[in-house]
Amino acid sequence: MPPAAIDNTPLPDDVVLLQAMIRELLATVHQQRQDLEGAQARLDQLLRRLYGPRAERFDPSQPLLFAPAEATPPPPATPVEPVAPADRPTRTGHGRQRLPSQLPRRRVLHELSEAERLCPCCGGLRQPLGQETSEQLDYQPASLFVTEHVRVTYHCQACQVRPSRVDLPADTPTVSTFVTAPKPPQPIERGLPGPGLLAHVIVSKYGDHLPLYRLERIFSRHGVQLSRSTLCDWMASSARLLAPLYEVMQREVLLSKVINTDDTPVPVLEPGRATTRQGSLWVYLGDTAHPYTLYDFTASHTQEGPRVWLGDYRGYLQADAYTGYDRLFATGRIVEVACWAHARRKFYEGRETDPERAHYVLAQIRQLYAVEKQAQEQVDEQRLAEPGLWELRRRLRQERSLPLVTSLGQWLQQQQHLVLPKSPIGEAITYALNQWPALLRYLDVGWLSIDNNAAERALRPVAVGRGNWLFAGSDQGGQTAAVLFSMTQTCARVGVDPFVYLRDVLSRLPCQAADGLEELLPDRWAAAQRRAATAPP
């Protein structure tokens, strides 16, 4: 764009909005500078490979072959907005931090021999005066162990000599005098793994993103040969055992006032196909009263997935602009809540072709997020509970965000007729206006979020794991992943160690009554553990 066009562009009179636009422009310039430096580095490397010397020698007295004609001064430093002292994070100090007190300690006493304790002056034996203690953090590899289940058999000695059957009446039932102590129900009946091993494999794959072939190698280093097909069967059996608990969690999520949802593709193997086909893994987040993060696998990306999973749900659904949700919103039972982060992303992508309009919208959205940050700071300062938090957010949104959104909506409607519909900025404006009623919905309800970032963050473990295990072996494998991801990520959400939780739950589920499954929900299980830890002996 020629400079004259930029000079004649009308700018808003609002100082705060102008400052936000400047910040967006500085961020864009910084990003463009990084992209340019990266492209220049790749170009220099390519030229060196084509025309430069093969040896990696460098002579500082020799001029560079592809050096620029004249040295350019370094770019001016980007101005940094001063931060108030109250906003600075608390420093924890430099140097080594004290090791956690809950770690077990092994005391090693270092003493001198009697010959070393002899006094050089009088030759007497020096006595202990004090101690110097230092701590060292060490590591012991995880170990496998074998649990031997010994079942004792009992018999009646008085009935060792039994009368002949001919002496008994014909209708006398046969009664055995032998009895064997029963074995407690196991997670996998007649299976090799105990609950601790199953919990370790589940957390390793679905919490720490280790594919089964790596776990196979890890176990082989311990001297135990476990094939990945065996580990895969264990995961499927564990998911079947946890399925009733998953269904209880699903019922709890469907009681939420708002559910956040999103989806991500998952490659799936299919017999007879040379390549994988694409399935989908959907995430559904309950509200703060129902803090469960559940996943659902579908063989394809259609509207049937969320329609079946949500069932007769009534409430708010915050999602992206996927058209598969339209039938749900048309029922009137579910209210659509859009995501400002998705809307912002469209304008961010259009800043290269139409920087003036894009940065104007980005600056306005920045102010909307500033209101959310201010509300959170006031909540932290006043230590408000949830009812006070929701009312404070709703009030600030009505006072500060509503005028900004109203002005932005009018501006978007005016600009829609001045841009090409298929241009990046035109598509961004169309996207925002199509979602406009759903984008405004969060202003009236304090417990609604401005964006759907929580659901996107919940899909990151799937994306990271997908880069390691690459694909699901079948549709059944996708369902297994959905159940086990739900357990590990819900534990992460409520601050529970997933290994400790799963080891306990897998040992209790085989004999747990159906009406007692609620006490095994991660948040309620954690509350019970805390009560047991603080209860008097």
N, C-alpha and C positions, 0 to 999 in steps of 0.2 A: 504494500500500500504506500503511495507517495506521502511525503511528509505533510503536504498541504492538507490531505484528507484527514490526517490525524489531528492537525492543529485546529481544523474547523469542527471537529466532533464535539457536540455539546456534552458537558460533564455535569453531574449533579452538584447541588450547592451544599448538601449535607456533609459536614466535616468528617463525621464518623464513617459514613459510607465511602468518602474519598480515601480515608486511611485504610479501610478494608480493601479497596481496589488496589491501592499501592502495595499492600502486602501480597495480594494475589499476583500482581505483576512481578514483584520481586521473586516470588516462588517460581513463576513461569520462567523468568530470566535465568534463575539458578538451575532449573531443570534443563533448560535449553543449553546452558553452558556445559553442564555435565555430559549431555548427549553429544555435543560438539567435540568435547575433549575425548570422549570415548571413541567417536568416529575417527578423529584425527589420529589417535593412538593405533587403531586398527589399520588405518591407511599407511602410517609409518612402518608398522610391522610388515605389512604386505609388500611395500616397496623395498624394505631391507631383504626380505626373502627373495624377491625377484632380481634385484640389482646389487645388493650389498654383499659384503664378504661373508663366507660361511663360518669362519672361525669367530668365536665369541670373545675377541680381543678388543680392547678399547685404549686408544692413545689420546690422552687429553690434549696434546699439542697439535693433533690433526683435526682440521675443520670437518664438521659433519657434512655428509653428502647431501642430505635432504633438509638442511637447516633453513629456516626462513631467511628471506633477503635482508631484513633488518629486525633487530630485536624489538619486540613490542612491550611496552610497560605492563606490569601486572594490572589486572582489572581492579577498580576500586572496591574496597571492602563493603559488603552488604551491611547497611545500617541495621543494628539490632535494637529492637525496642526494649527500653529498660524494664526490668521486672521488679515488682515490689518485693521487699524482703520477706513479707509474709508468704509469698507464693513460692519461695525457693524451697527445694526439698531439704529435709533434715539430713545433715551429713552424719554418717556413722563413724567417721574418723579413719585415719590411715593405719596401716600395719595389720598384724594378724588379729583376727577376731577370736573371741573365746569360743571354745568348742561347746556344742550343745550339752546341757547337763543330763539329758535323757539317754545319751549314748552310754553303753556299758563300759566300765573301766576295768583294766587288768593291771594290778599293781606289780611292778617289778622292782625289787629292792637291790640296790647296788651297795655292797659293803667291802671294806678292806680286810685283807688277811691280817693275822696277828703280827706277821713280820713287817707289814706295811704300816701298822699302827704303833710301832715302837717309836718313842720320842727320841729325837737326835740329841737332846740335851742331857737327860738323865737316864735314858734307856728304859723308862717305865712304859706301861701300856696305856696309850691314849684312849680316853672314854668318849662315847658319843655325846655330842653337844647340841646338834640340831639336824635338820633335814632341808634339802633343796629339792623341790618338786617341779618338774616340767612335764608338759603333755605333748604327745605325738600321736597324730592321726594315722591309723593303719587300716588295712583292709584284709578280710578273709573271704576268699571266693565262696559263693553259695554252694551248698553241699546237698547231694541227694542222700536219702536214707530209706531203708526198707522197714515198713510196719508189718510185723508178723501178727496176724489175727489167730490166736490159739483158742479154740472152742473146746471146752471141757465136756466130756460125756459122762453121765451118771447112770447108775443102775441100782436096782433094789436087790440087796443080798438075800433078803428073806424069800425072794421069789426065784432064786437061782434054780432050785429043784422044783419044777412045775409038774403038776399032775398031768397024766396023759389026756389027750383030747377025748378019748373014748369015755372017760369018767365024767365029762362035763355035759350039760344039756346042749342040745343042738343049736339053740338060739343064743348061746353065750358069746358076746362080742370078744374079738381078739384085742387085748390090751398090751401095749409094749411097756416093759419095765425099764427101758432105756430112754434117756432124754439128753439132748445136747444143747448147750447154751447157744442161743441164736446170735448170729452176726448182725451188728447194726446195719440198717440200710445204707448203701453206698451211692455216691453220685452216678457211677456207672456200674450196674450190677454185674458181678463177675469180671469187672474190668481191672486193669492193672493200675491206673493212676488213682492217687488219693486226692482229696480236695485241695491240698496245698499245691500239688503239682499242676492240677487243672487251673487253679487261680493264677499261678505263675505264667503258664502258657497264654492264658487269656490276656493278662496285663501286658505281657511282652509283645504280643501281636497287635492288640487293639488299643493299648495305651502307649507303648513305646515304639510301635511301628516296625517291629522285627518280623520279617517273613518267616514262614515255618522252616524253610530250608536252612536259614541261619541258626534257628533253634536246634535243628537236627545236628548241625556241626558242634554247637555248644554242648549238647548232651553227650555227643561222642567223645569230647574231651574229658568228660567225667567217667568215661568207660561204659556208658549206657547207649545202646544202639536203638534209637526210636526213629522210624521212617516218617517222612512228612505226611504220608497218607494216613498213618496211625494218628499223628497229631491232628490232622484234619478231621478224622472221625471223632476224636475226643472233643473238638470244638463244636461239632454238630450235636453230639450228645449233651454237652453242657448247655447249648442254646435251647434244646428241647426241655431240659430240666428247669431252666430259668424262664421259659415261656409263660407259665402262669403268673409269675411275678411281673413280667413285662406287661401282661394284660391288666394287672392291677395298676401299674404305673400309667398305662394308657387311659384307664378310666379316671385317674386323678388329673391327668393333663386336660381331659375333656371337661373338667369342672372349672378350668381357668377362665378368668374374665377376658384374657387376650392370649393368643397363641402366635408365636413367631415361627415362620416356616420358610424353608428354602430347599433347594435340591442341587445335586451335583452328579455328573455322569460317572458310571462305573463300568469298565469293560467286563464282559462276561464271556466265558468259553461256552461253546455249544458243539456237541458232537456232530460231525459231518461238515462243519464250516472251516474253511482255511483261515479265517480271521475271526477276531472276537466281534460280538455285537454289543450294543450300548444299552445298559440298564441304567437305573437311576436310584440314588439313595436320598431319601427325603428326611429332613430333620424337623421335629416339632418340639418347641420349647414352651413349657408351662410358665405361668406367672410366678411371682414370689411366694404365693401361698401354696403352690404346687411345683416345687423346684425340680422338675424332672426333664431331662433332655433325651428324647426318644427318636429313634431312626426307623425308617421303613424302606424296604427294598421293593421296587417294581421292575418287571422285566422290560418295560418300555417307558418312555416319557409321555404319558397321557394324563388326562384329567381324572381318570378312574382311580389313580393312586390316592390323591388327597381326598377325593369324594368318599371312597370306601373307608379310609382311615379316620376321617373326621366324623363320619356317620351323621348323627343328629345334633352335632355340636351347635350351641347357641352362644354367640359372643363376638369378639373382635378377632380378626385374622390379619396379621401384618406380614406382608409378603412383597415380592417384586411384581412387575406388571405382566406376569405369565397369564395368557388368556385362558388357561385351563381352570383358573379359579372363578371365572365369570359365572359359571352355572351355580357355584356355591353362593356367590353374592346375590344372584338373581332370586334365590329362595327367600331372602329377607331374614333368614335366621342368623346369617353371618354378615358382619359389617366389615367392609374393606378399610384397611389402614395402609397407606403407601409409605415409601421409604425415601426420605430426603437425600440419603447418601447415593441412591441409584439416580435420582434426578440430577444431583450435582455432578455425577460421573459423566453424564452426557454432555454437560457444558464444559467440563474439563477437557474432554476429547475434542471439543469444537474450538478451543482457544487458539489453535494454529491458523485456522481459516478466518475467524472473525473475533479477534482478541478483544475489541471494545465491548461487544455485547456479552461475550463469554465471561470476561472479568467483572462486568457489572453484576451479573447474576451470581457469580462466585462470591463476590463481596457481600451481597445480600444474604446468601446462605451462611457465610461466615458469621454474620451478626446473629442469625438464628441460633447457631451453635454456641455463640457467646452467652446468650440468654440461658441456655441449658447449663453451661458451666457455672454461671453465676448462681443459678438455683441450687446446684450441687454444693457449691462452696457455702452457701447460707445454711443448707441442711447439715453439712459437716460442722459448721461453727455452732449452730444451735442444738445439734444432736437431736433432730426431730425424728419421731417415729413415722411409720408409713402414712397414716392419715394426714399428719402435718406436712409430710413431704409432698404428697399428691396435691394438697390445697395450695402450697407455696408454688409449685411448678405451674399449676393451672392459672394462678393469679399473675405470675410473671409473664406467662405466655400471652395472656389476654392484654396485659398492659404494654408489653414491649414487642412481642413477636407478631401479634395480629396486625398492627399497622404496617410492619415491614412486609408481611405476606400479602396484604391487600394492595399495597403499592406495587409489589412485584407482579402480582396477577394482572393488574391493569397494564403494566409495561409489556408483559409477554403477549397479551392480546393485541396491543398496538404493533409490536414487532413481528408478529406472525405473518402479517400481510406485506412486510418489507423485505423478507428473506426468501431464498429459494427453498421450497419444501423438502427437497432431497439433499440439501447441503447439511453438513454436520450440525451447524447451529439451528437450522430449520427443524431437523429431526429432534434436537434437544428441546426446542420450544414446544413442538407437537407432543412429545412424550410428557412434558410437565403439565401442559394444559389438559391432556387426556386423563391424567391422574390427579387433577387439581382438587376435586372434592375429597379424595382420599388423602391427599397431602395435607389438607387443612384439618383433618379430623383429630389429630393429636392436640390441637390447641384447646379443645373443650374438655379433655379428659386428662387429669394429671398423671394417672398411672400408665398412659400410653407413651411409648418412646418416639423420639423424633425420627429414628431410622431403624432398619432391620439388621444392624450390624451384629447383634447377638446371635442371630441364626447363621450369618456368614462365618462368624468365629467358630461356631459349633461344627462347621463343615471342614475347618482346617485340618483336624486330625485325620479325616477321611482322605483329604488331598495329600497330606504327607505320607500316610500309609500306602495310598495308591501308587506313589512313586517308588515304593519298596516292593510290595507284593504284586503290583502291576495289574492284576485282574482277579475277578471272582471265578472260581472253578465251575460254578453252575448257578442256577437261580436259587437252589437250596443253600448254596454257599453265600449268596447275597443276603438271604434271610438270616442265616447264622451271624453274618457280620452285623446286620442291623440290631439284633438282640444284644450281642456282646459289646458293640459300640455304645449302646444305650446304657449298659451297666457301668462301663468304665468312665464314660463322660459325665454321667449323673454323679458318680462318686467325686469326680474332679470339681463339679459345680458346687456340691455341698461341703467340700473340704474333707473328704473321707479317703483314707488309703485304700485304693481299689483291691490290692492284694489281701489285706486283712479282712475287708468286707466280703469278698468273694470266697475266701477260704472258709469263713464261718457260715455263710449262706449256703454254699454248696454242700456242706456237711449237715445242715439242718433241713434243707428242702425235701430230701427223700421221705422224711417222716413228719413233715409240717402239715398241719390241717389246713384245708382251703380257707377257712374263716380266720386263720391267723397269719395270712400272708402280709397283711398291712404292716405288721410289726417288723417285717424284713425290708421295708422300703428304706433306701439309703439314709434319708434324713431322720427317720424315726429310729432306725438302728443306731445311728450315731448318737441321738439323744439318749437312748437307753444305755449305751456304753458310757456316756458322760455321767449319768445318774449312778451307774454301778461304781464308777471310779471315785465319786465324791461321797458315796454312802458310808456311814460309819460302820466299822467292823462289827 
